[in-house]
């Protein structure tokens, strides 16, 4: 019998919320002076996105933000994490400022505050300006200064009201998928793109943190978010155990450890020694920043095995579909203990002061039945994962909040509109919103 969860067990200061991202929800990709992002370009290419779908309209949050934020209030959710679209403020990535973009995000922030919802801003959620990609994007070392200038602009216009800031979202994902495998924007492949992007993103993340600290009031909290999928070996054989350690270094340690002053995990992933060609004087120091918190994003675990024919890593991840385990619509294993393991892993770093779970959720095949969406699997997923967060908190982990991914069904990157993660169902033909049973449960839980 599942234990009944009680919000009060987490304490009065525990932050509860919901997360979204600009490109996945806003639509209006070329209105009011907005420039094109790498994802606008990427989705225009045939064969890149499932069913050749695009985010030109998405959830139409750009026009419907007042109603969607009202839904957040009605669900008793006190914190709303959303991202800024870089090209709404700086259509070319730097230079001329688009006042209409600044005005828009001021309206979104003010709408949140009017309804007693705390806005949590993510500065970069994968939508690099296309004009900057033409200059090399994250492979260009100038990206550090481009990003710092953009960060300063956001702090100048929103820092008087926003108290919680996240510099970047899941750098391991957007660099790996976008600059090594080529399955996400901008579609580049290979180490020659991945290694410089990796290094410049870490420098930019730390520089963004320093820029915010110099610009914001002293009570502002500055963090950045990292994906974490605990990795377990496929067997007790030493070669699988070592393969799992290498996969963990790449998936879970590669970005956080340089920021913490621990350097790159080159001992476990020797190919990272090639980063030396991109290192300049003082880079080891400049990669570091003392964030107030870390955002941790977990959906599943991974199982790794030795693989002779996998270059650089000699480790392969065994798909959940081949392991006879329950999965979501994304093909990810449903394994609630993973979020506990992720919190234990990151809490073990003494340099990390505070952790928020800034994304956790699941996609399932939702359907409207008699005017409702009865998503029992998602409700159970959330209950079980929140239960594991409580377990971690009771065991001394530094966890101080939990945000569901996501508010509404949205554009899920290369998967298009097929995976539905939302607490709120969206009919993408009519833009009708229907609160799912999982959303109702979360609202009732937060009202408790």
C-alpha positions as CSV (number, residue, x, y, z in Angstrom):
1,X,0.0,0.0,0.0
2,X,1.5,3.4,-1.0
3,X,2.2,5.8,1.8
4,X,0.1,8.9,1.7
5,X,2.2,11.9,1.0
6,X,1.9,15.1,3.1
7,X,3.4,18.4,2.0
8,X,4.0,19.4,5.6
9,X,6.5,16.6,6.0
10,X,8.9,18.6,3.8
11,X,8.9,21.7,5.9
12,X,7.5,25.2,5.4
13,X,10.5,26.4,3.4
14,X,10.5,23.6,0.8
15,X,10.0,25.2,-2.6
16,X,7.3,23.6,-4.8
17,X,6.9,24.5,-8.4
18,X,6.5,23.7,-12.1
19,X,8.9,24.2,-15.0
20,X,8.7,25.2,-18.6
21,X,10.9,26.5,-21.4
22,X,10.5,29.3,-23.9
23,X,11.0,27.5,-27.1
24,X,8.8,24.6,-26.1
25,X,5.8,26.7,-25.2
26,X,5.8,30.3,-26.5
27,X,5.4,30.0,-30.3
28,X,5.3,33.4,-32.0
29,X,8.8,32.7,-33.2
30,X,9.1,35.7,-35.5
31,X,6.8,38.4,-34.1
32,X,7.5,41.6,-32.2
33,X,11.1,41.8,-33.3
34,X,12.2,38.3,-32.2
35,X,15.2,36.9,-34.1
36,X,15.6,33.3,-35.2
37,X,17.2,30.7,-32.8
38,X,19.1,27.6,-33.7
39,X,15.9,25.6,-33.0
40,X,13.9,27.7,-35.3
41,X,16.4,26.9,-38.1
42,X,16.7,23.2,-37.0
43,X,13.0,22.5,-37.1
44,X,12.7,24.0,-40.5
45,X,14.8,21.2,-42.0
46,X,12.9,18.2,-43.1
47,X,13.6,14.9,-41.3
48,X,15.0,16.5,-38.1
49,X,11.8,16.4,-36.0
50,X,9.3,13.6,-35.7
51,X,6.5,14.1,-38.2
52,X,8.4,17.3,-39.4
53,X,6.7,19.2,-36.6
54,X,7.8,22.7,-35.5
55,X,7.2,25.1,-32.6
56,X,6.0,28.1,-34.6
57,X,2.8,28.0,-32.4
58,X,3.6,25.4,-29.8
59,X,1.4,26.1,-26.8
60,X,0.9,29.8,-27.8
61,X,2.1,30.8,-24.4
62,X,3.3,34.1,-25.9
63,X,-0.3,35.1,-26.3
64,X,-1.9,33.0,-23.6
65,X,0.5,33.5,-20.7
66,X,-2.1,35.4,-18.6
67,X,-4.4,32.3,-18.6
68,X,-1.7,29.8,-18.2
69,X,-0.2,31.6,-15.2
70,X,-3.7,31.8,-13.8
71,X,-3.9,28.0,-14.1
72,X,-0.7,27.8,-12.1
73,X,-2.3,29.8,-9.4
74,X,-5.5,27.7,-9.4
75,X,-3.3,24.6,-9.0
76,X,-1.8,26.1,-5.8
77,X,1.7,26.1,-7.3
78,X,3.7,28.8,-5.6
79,X,6.8,28.8,-7.9
80,X,7.0,29.0,-11.7
81,X,10.3,28.3,-13.5
82,X,10.5,29.5,-17.1
83,X,13.2,30.6,-19.5
84,X,14.0,33.7,-21.5
85,X,14.3,33.5,-25.2
86,X,17.6,35.1,-25.9
87,X,16.5,36.3,-29.4
88,X,13.5,38.1,-28.0
89,X,15.8,40.5,-26.2
90,X,18.7,40.4,-28.7
91,X,17.6,39.3,-32.1
92,X,21.1,38.9,-33.4
93,X,22.5,37.6,-30.1
94,X,24.3,40.9,-29.2
95,X,24.1,44.5,-30.1
96,X,20.7,46.1,-30.7
97,X,18.1,45.4,-27.9
98,X,14.5,44.6,-28.8
99,X,12.4,46.5,-26.3
100,X,9.3,44.6,-27.1
101,X,10.9,41.4,-25.9
102,X,11.9,43.0,-22.6
103,X,8.4,44.3,-22.2
104,X,6.9,40.9,-22.8
105,X,9.0,39.2,-20.0
106,X,8.2,42.1,-17.7
107,X,4.5,41.4,-18.3
108,X,5.0,37.7,-17.5
109,X,7.0,38.4,-14.4
110,X,4.4,41.0,-13.2
111,X,1.6,38.6,-13.9
112,X,3.3,36.0,-11.7
113,X,3.8,38.4,-8.9
114,X,0.3,39.7,-9.1
115,X,-1.0,36.1,-8.4
116,X,1.6,35.5,-5.6
117,X,3.7,33.2,-7.8
118,X,7.5,33.5,-7.5
119,X,9.2,33.7,-10.9
120,X,12.3,31.5,-11.4
121,X,14.2,32.5,-14.5
122,X,16.4,30.3,-16.6
123,X,18.6,32.3,-18.9
124,X,19.6,29.7,-21.4
125,X,17.3,26.7,-22.3
126,X,19.0,25.6,-25.5
127,X,17.8,28.3,-28.0
128,X,21.0,30.0,-29.0
129,X,20.6,32.9,-31.5
130,X,21.0,31.6,-35.1
131,X,23.2,34.6,-35.9
132,X,25.7,33.5,-33.3
133,X,25.7,29.9,-34.6
134,X,26.8,31.4,-37.9
135,X,29.8,32.7,-36.1
136,X,30.5,29.2,-34.6
137,X,28.1,29.2,-31.7
138,X,29.4,27.5,-28.6
139,X,32.5,26.4,-30.5
140,X,33.6,30.0,-30.7
141,X,35.3,31.3,-27.6
142,X,33.6,34.7,-28.1
143,X,30.5,32.9,-26.8
144,X,31.7,33.6,-23.3
145,X,31.4,37.4,-23.8
146,X,28.2,37.1,-25.8
147,X,26.5,35.2,-23.0
148,X,27.8,37.5,-20.3
149,X,26.4,40.5,-22.1
150,X,23.0,38.8,-22.5
151,X,23.1,37.8,-18.8
152,X,23.8,41.4,-17.8
153,X,20.9,42.6,-19.9
154,X,18.5,40.2,-18.2
155,X,19.8,41.2,-14.7
156,X,19.3,44.9,-15.5
157,X,15.7,44.6,-16.6
158,X,14.4,41.8,-14.4
159,X,16.7,41.7,-11.3
160,X,14.5,44.1,-9.3
161,X,11.7,41.5,-9.0
162,X,13.2,38.0,-9.7
163,X,14.9,36.4,-6.8
164,X,15.8,33.0,-8.2
165,X,18.1,32.6,-11.3
166,X,19.4,29.6,-13.3
167,X,22.2,30.3,-15.7
168,X,21.9,27.3,-18.0
169,X,19.7,24.2,-18.4
170,X,21.3,20.8,-18.7
171,X,24.6,21.6,-20.5
172,X,25.5,17.9,-20.9
173,X,22.3,17.4,-23.0
174,X,22.5,20.4,-25.3
175,X,26.2,20.0,-26.0
176,X,26.1,16.2,-26.4
177,X,22.9,16.1,-28.5
178,X,23.6,19.3,-30.5
179,X,27.4,19.3,-30.9
180,X,28.4,15.6,-30.8
181,X,25.4,13.4,-32.0
182,X,23.8,16.1,-34.1
183,X,20.2,15.0,-33.2
184,X,19.4,18.4,-31.6
185,X,20.1,21.9,-32.8
186,X,22.4,23.0,-34.3
187,X,23.0,19.5,-35.7
188,X,26.8,19.3,-35.4
189,X,28.7,16.1,-34.9
190,X,32.0,14.8,-33.6
191,X,34.6,15.7,-31.0
192,X,35.9,18.6,-33.1
193,X,32.6,20.4,-32.2
194,X,31.8,18.8,-28.9
195,X,35.0,19.5,-27.0
196,X,35.3,23.3,-27.7
197,X,31.5,23.7,-27.1
198,X,31.8,21.8,-23.8
199,X,34.7,24.0,-22.6
200,X,33.1,27.3,-23.7
201,X,29.8,26.4,-22.2
202,X,31.4,25.8,-18.8
203,X,33.3,29.1,-19.0
204,X,30.1,30.8,-20.0
205,X,28.1,29.2,-17.1
206,X,30.6,30.4,-14.6
207,X,30.9,33.9,-16.2
208,X,27.1,34.1,-16.2
209,X,27.1,33.4,-12.5
210,X,29.7,36.1,-11.8
211,X,27.8,38.6,-14.0
212,X,24.6,37.9,-12.0
213,X,26.3,38.2,-8.7
214,X,27.8,41.6,-9.6
215,X,24.4,42.8,-10.9
216,X,21.7,41.5,-8.6
217,X,20.6,42.4,-5.1
218,X,22.4,40.4,-2.3
219,X,19.2,38.4,-1.5
220,X,19.0,36.9,-5.0
221,X,19.7,33.1,-5.4
222,X,21.9,32.1,-8.3
223,X,22.1,28.6,-9.6
224,X,22.4,26.4,-12.7
225,X,20.7,23.1,-13.6
226,X,22.3,19.8,-14.4
227,X,20.8,16.5,-15.7
228,X,21.6,13.5,-13.6
229,X,20.8,9.9,-14.5
230,X,22.5,7.5,-12.0
231,X,24.4,4.8,-13.9
232,X,24.5,1.2,-12.7
233,X,26.6,-1.6,-14.2
234,X,24.9,-4.3,-16.2
235,X,26.7,-7.0,-14.1
236,X,29.2,-7.3,-11.3
237,X,32.0,-8.0,-13.8
238,X,34.8,-5.5,-13.4
239,X,34.7,-4.5,-17.0
240,X,31.0,-3.5,-16.7
241,X,31.6,-1.8,-13.3
242,X,34.4,0.3,-15.0
243,X,32.2,1.0,-18.0
244,X,29.5,2.3,-15.7
245,X,32.0,4.6,-14.0
246,X,33.1,6.0,-17.3
247,X,29.5,6.6,-18.4
248,X,28.8,8.3,-15.0
249,X,31.7,10.6,-15.6
250,X,30.4,11.7,-19.0
251,X,26.7,12.0,-18.1
252,X,26.8,13.2,-14.5
253,X,30.2,14.6,-13.6
254,X,31.5,16.3,-16.7
255,X,29.9,19.7,-16.2
256,X,29.5,20.0,-12.4
257,X,33.0,19.1,-11.4
258,X,34.9,21.8,-13.3
259,X,32.4,24.4,-11.8
260,X,33.2,23.0,-8.3
261,X,36.9,23.4,-8.9
262,X,37.6,19.7,-9.4
263,X,38.5,19.9,-13.0
264,X,37.5,17.6,-15.9
265,X,37.2,13.9,-15.0
266,X,40.0,13.0,-17.4
267,X,41.1,10.0,-15.4
268,X,37.9,8.2,-16.2
269,X,37.4,9.6,-19.7
270,X,40.9,10.0,-21.1
271,X,39.7,11.5,-24.4
272,X,39.0,14.7,-22.4
273,X,42.8,15.3,-22.3
274,X,42.3,16.7,-25.8
275,X,40.6,19.7,-24.1
276,X,44.1,21.0,-23.5
277,X,44.1,22.5,-27.0
278,X,41.2,24.8,-25.9
279,X,42.5,25.8,-22.5
280,X,44.0,29.2,-22.0
281,X,45.6,30.9,-19.0
282,X,43.4,31.1,-16.0
283,X,40.7,28.9,-17.5
284,X,40.8,26.4,-14.6
285,X,40.0,29.3,-12.2
286,X,37.5,30.9,-14.6
287,X,35.5,27.6,-14.9
288,X,34.7,27.8,-11.2
289,X,31.8,29.6,-9.6
290,X,30.3,29.3,-6.1
291,X,26.6,28.8,-7.0
292,X,24.0,29.3,-4.2
293,X,22.2,26.2,-5.4
294,X,22.3,23.5,-8.0
295,X,19.2,22.5,-10.0
296,X,19.1,18.8,-10.4
297,X,17.0,17.2,-13.2
298,X,16.2,13.5,-13.1
299,X,13.8,11.3,-15.0
300,X,15.3,7.8,-14.9
301,X,18.5,5.7,-14.4
302,X,20.9,4.2,-16.9
303,X,22.5,0.7,-17.1
304,X,25.9,0.5,-18.7
305,X,28.0,-2.4,-20.1
306,X,31.4,-2.7,-21.5
307,X,31.6,-2.2,-25.3
308,X,34.8,-2.7,-27.2
309,X,33.4,-1.0,-30.3
310,X,32.2,2.2,-28.7
311,X,34.9,4.8,-29.4
312,X,36.4,6.9,-26.7
313,X,34.3,5.5,-23.9
314,X,34.1,1.7,-24.4
315,X,30.8,1.8,-22.6
316,X,27.3,1.5,-23.9
317,X,23.9,2.2,-22.3
318,X,21.5,-0.7,-22.5
319,X,18.1,0.7,-23.6
320,X,15.3,0.2,-21.1
321,X,13.2,-1.5,-23.8
322,X,15.7,-4.3,-23.9
323,X,15.7,-4.8,-20.1
324,X,12.1,-5.8,-19.6
325,X,11.3,-2.9,-17.3
326,X,8.3,-0.4,-17.2
327,X,8.9,2.6,-19.4
328,X,7.4,6.0,-20.3
329,X,6.4,7.2,-23.7
330,X,10.0,8.4,-24.1
331,X,11.2,4.8,-23.6
332,X,12.8,5.8,-20.3
333,X,12.7,3.3,-17.4
334,X,10.3,4.2,-14.6
335,X,12.7,3.9,-11.6
336,X,11.7,6.2,-8.7
337,X,14.8,5.3,-6.7
338,X,16.9,7.1,-9.3
339,X,16.0,10.5,-8.0
340,X,17.0,9.4,-4.5
341,X,20.4,8.1,-5.9
342,X,20.9,11.4,-7.8
343,X,20.3,13.5,-4.7
344,X,22.7,11.3,-2.7
345,X,25.3,11.6,-5.4
346,X,25.2,15.4,-5.7
347,X,24.8,16.0,-2.0
348,X,28.1,14.2,-1.5
349,X,29.9,17.2,-3.0
350,X,30.8,19.4,0.0
351,X,31.0,22.5,-2.3
352,X,27.2,22.2,-3.1
353,X,25.2,24.1,-0.6
354,X,21.6,23.5,-1.7
355,X,19.8,21.4,-4.3
356,X,16.4,22.0,-6.0
357,X,14.9,19.3,-8.1
358,X,14.1,21.6,-11.0
359,X,12.7,19.0,-13.4
360,X,11.0,15.6,-12.8
361,X,8.1,14.2,-14.7
362,X,6.9,11.6,-17.2
363,X,5.4,11.4,-20.7
364,X,2.5,9.0,-21.3
365,X,-0.1,8.4,-24.0
366,X,-2.8,10.7,-22.7
367,X,-6.3,10.8,-24.1
368,X,-9.4,12.9,-23.4
369,X,-12.3,10.8,-22.1
370,X,-15.6,12.4,-21.2
371,X,-13.9,15.8,-21.0
372,X,-11.1,14.7,-18.7
373,X,-7.6,13.1,-18.8
374,X,-7.3,10.3,-16.4
375,X,-3.5,9.8,-16.3
376,X,-3.1,7.4,-13.4
377,X,0.4,6.4,-14.5
378,X,1.7,10.0,-14.2
379,X,0.0,10.6,-10.9
380,X,1.7,7.5,-9.5
381,X,5.0,8.5,-11.1
382,X,4.9,11.8,-9.3
383,X,3.8,10.4,-6.0
384,X,6.6,7.8,-6.0
385,X,9.3,10.2,-7.0
386,X,8.2,12.9,-4.5
387,X,8.2,10.1,-1.9
388,X,11.9,9.3,-2.9
389,X,12.7,13.1,-2.5
390,X,11.3,13.0,1.0
391,X,13.3,9.9,1.8
392,X,16.5,11.7,0.5
393,X,15.6,14.8,2.6
394,X,15.1,12.7,5.7
395,X,18.4,11.0,5.0
396,X,20.2,14.3,5.1
397,X,20.4,15.3,1.5
398,X,20.6,19.0,0.7
399,X,17.3,19.1,-1.2
400,X,15.2,22.2,-0.7
401,X,12.6,22.1,-3.5
402,X,10.8,20.1,-6.3
403,X,9.5,21.3,-9.7
404,X,7.4,19.2,-12.0
405,X,8.2,19.0,-15.7
406,X,6.0,20.4,-17.0
407,X,2.9,22.7,-16.8
408,X,1.3,22.0,-20.2
409,X,2.0,19.5,-22.9
410,X,4.5,21.1,-25.3
411,X,7.0,20.8,-28.1
412,X,9.4,18.1,-26.9
413,X,12.4,18.9,-29.1
414,X,13.2,16.2,-31.7
415,X,10.2,14.2,-30.6
416,X,7.8,16.9,-31.6
417,X,4.3,16.8,-30.0
418,X,4.2,13.1,-29.5
419,X,5.4,12.9,-25.8
420,X,3.0,14.6,-23.4
421,X,4.6,15.6,-20.1
422,X,2.1,18.2,-18.9
423,X,0.0,18.4,-15.8
424,X,-2.4,20.2,-18.3
425,X,-3.5,18.6,-21.6
426,X,-3.2,20.8,-24.7
427,X,-5.3,20.2,-27.8
428,X,-2.7,21.6,-30.3
429,X,-5.4,22.2,-32.9
430,X,-7.6,24.4,-30.7
431,X,-5.2,25.3,-27.9
432,X,-7.8,24.1,-25.4
433,X,-6.4,23.3,-21.9
434,X,-7.7,20.5,-19.7
435,X,-6.2,19.9,-16.3
436,X,-5.3,16.3,-16.0
437,X,-5.9,14.1,-13.0
438,X,-2.2,14.4,-12.2
439,X,-2.5,18.2,-12.2
440,X,-5.5,18.0,-9.9
441,X,-3.6,15.7,-7.6
442,X,-0.6,18.0,-7.4
443,X,-2.8,21.0,-6.7
444,X,-4.6,19.1,-3.9
445,X,-1.2,17.9,-2.5
446,X,0.1,21.5,-2.4
447,X,-3.1,22.7,-0.8
448,X,-2.6,20.2,2.0
